[in-house]
Amino acid sequence: MKYSIITNCTSRKRDTGVIPLIPVLSPDLSVAEMAKTWSNQVEQSQIRVKSVDLYQGRSFAECRIATRTTAADLYVVSAGLGLVHADDLLPNYSLTISEGTGSLQKWLFAQGADSSDWWTVLCQNMETPSPISHMINAQGTNSLHLIAMPSSYLEMVAPDLTQVQDDRLETLRIFTSFAGSKTLPRNLQSAVMPYDERLEGVTNHKGTRSDFPQRALRHFVTHLKGHELSMNKAKEGVEASMASSVRPTIPLREKVPNERILELIRTHWDRHEGSASKLLRFLRDEAHIACEQSRFSGIWRKVKEDHSAKGSFHV
């Protein structure tokens, strides 16, 4: 059996020593023109590293573990570069369909377009139309494709996934949230493995919403050996595992402005040695502050830059 893992890119990337590429978002450009302009920026970049080394963060670390366990080919769905293989050489860049630096959200909305329009045009511009379905359809039925992505990325590639052939559906195992499953074409929803928030109660698998799909994938291949099972047996294994776990109690957390979060991070920076993961846990578990990871990351980076400029940044 040949395995492939398909996951999404991450905002956290390895420092390559050069300023990351950032899209120049002009209201005068169409989506097609923007894709062409961006592709030119990418082509001109000289310093590149392997995809598997560029992307950082827990979600990608979970995929690395799953990749080693299954000896799979690892692919990344990148909002800036299309579908890339783990060994592809990539420039450092900041282009995302999520919030944050290099986000296309507001620009696409102003153009009357959405992330799926961007994916379609970007891949066409790179002469790799519908790369995910093309890869899946091109491989035989003796292959298994493990797809771990949140709803935002599944929504982006939905038109691509609609082109997966019916005789390839049995080769898919999809890991995402309930919301993510609803963004999929109807015929692909049966390939979603029935993980839910009870995964938080499984030892060593607690995490954030953003890395839920990848945590589910790791549990699937390392604990259940689900990649060796048929579709029905795999689903039964997941359901049994979830049934033996306890649905976590969601604590009440206060919503506060960014300025308050910035103040707390600065105050407790030294205590937690500047660790992003420790500071995020402090905000949620001790300060009982509601803060999504993408929002936290932007604020944390500002404090990091301030400490780095003062020469007091903890490594």
Secondary structure, DSSP 8 states (H G I E B T S, - for coil): -EEEEEEE--S-B---SS--B-----TTS-HHHHHHHHHHHHHH----EEHHHHB-SHHHHHHHHHHHHHT-EEEEEETTTEEEETTSEE--B--BSSSSTTB-HHHHHHTT--HHHHHHHHHHHTT-SSHHHHHHHHS-TTEEEEEE--HHHHHHHHHHHTTS-GGGGGGEEEE--HHHHHTS-GGGGGGB----GGGGGSTT----GGGHHHHHHHHHHHTS-GGGS-HHHHHHHHHHHHHTS--------B---HHHHHHHHHHTTTTTTT-HHHHHHIIIIIS-B---HHHHHHHHHHHHHHHHHHT----
